Amino acid sequence: MTSTELARQPLAHRIRQKIKQGMGPWGVFLEGFIRNPVMVGSIVPSSRFTINRMLSKVDWANTKLFVEYGPGVGTFCQPVLDRLPRDGMLIVIDTNPMFIDYLRRTISDSRFVAVNGSAADVEEIVRAHGHEKADYVLSGLPFSTLPKGVAPAIASATYRVIRKGGAFLVYQFRPKARSYMAPHFKRIDDAIEPINVPPCFMWWGWKDED
Ligand SMILES: C[S@@+](CC[C@H](N)C(=O)[O-])C[C@H]1O[C@@H](n2cnc3c(N)ncnc32)[C@H](O)[C@@H]1O
C-alpha cells in the first residue's frame, strides 16, 4: 500500500496497518491468528532451533518434491529452499488466502509453489503439479483443533502420497498429533524442542513400505 492510499484510510485502520508493516512477517502471522485462532493454532512462528532440527533428518540429495502443510508466513520455506536441490520443487498448502498471498509476494524462486487449499487434498495438488509422489511432507498444522474428521483424513492422504523411503515430518505443541500418524507409519522417531514458544513435540514418520 502506498503512503497516499494509507492516508485515505480511517485512523484506527492506518494505525493497525503501520503496526503490521513494522512487525513484518510477525505482524501478518499475528493478524492471521487473531482472525482465525483455531485454524492457525499458534501466536508465534517456529524458532530456528525447531526448523533446523526438523529438517536435519531429510536426505536432501534425493529430494525432488517437498510438501509443506500450513506454512503460515513461510518460517520453514526459505530454509527448505536453501537445502533443496536445484531441480527440486517445494509445494506449500495453506487454507488461509492471506498467508498464501503474502508468500507469493515475498518468495520469488522458480522451485516454489504456493497453493490455497486444504492438506486433505494433497494427492490432487501433487498430481496437478506433475508428480505422483512426494519425498517428504512437513506439517505445522494444529492437528488437535482441526474440524472433526480432518486430521485422520490428512494423515491417510499423506501416507498415500509419500514415496517408499520418504517421511512425514510433524511438529506440534500437543502430543495428540502422533495418534493420527501411528495407524499409518509403523516407525516414528520423536523429540522435543525446548527452544520454541511454546516448546514443541516433533515426530518423523517413516514410510518403509508401500
Ligand atoms: C501453527 S500455524 C503454522 C506456522 C508455521 N508453519 C510456522 O512454523 O511458524 C498453522 C497453519 O496451518 C494452516 N492450516 C490450518 N488448517 C489447514 C489445512 N487443513 N490445510 C492446510 N493448512 C491449514 C493455518 O492457516 C496456519 O497457517
The ligand as an ORCA input file, in Angstrom:
! r2SCAN-3c Opt
* xyz 0 1
  C       0.711    -23.046     13.621
  S       0.427    -22.340     12.018
  C       1.948    -22.845     11.217
  C       3.021    -21.871     11.352
  C       4.287    -22.042     10.563
  N       4.382    -23.274      9.800
  C       5.488    -21.897     11.478
  O       6.241    -22.861     11.630
  O       5.687    -20.833     12.034
  C      -0.742    -23.441     11.264
  C      -1.090    -23.150      9.807
  O      -1.940    -24.207      9.327
  C      -2.891    -23.640      8.413
  N      -3.983    -24.637      8.242
  C      -4.960    -24.976      9.118
  N      -5.719    -25.991      8.613
  C      -5.170    -26.332      7.397
  C      -5.468    -27.337      6.412
  N      -6.489    -28.183      6.546
  N      -4.682    -27.399      5.293
  C      -3.634    -26.528      5.132
  N      -3.322    -25.561      6.025
  C      -4.069    -25.455      7.148
  C      -3.248    -22.319      9.066
  O      -3.836    -21.419      8.157
  C      -1.859    -21.859      9.554
  O      -1.186    -21.123      8.574
*
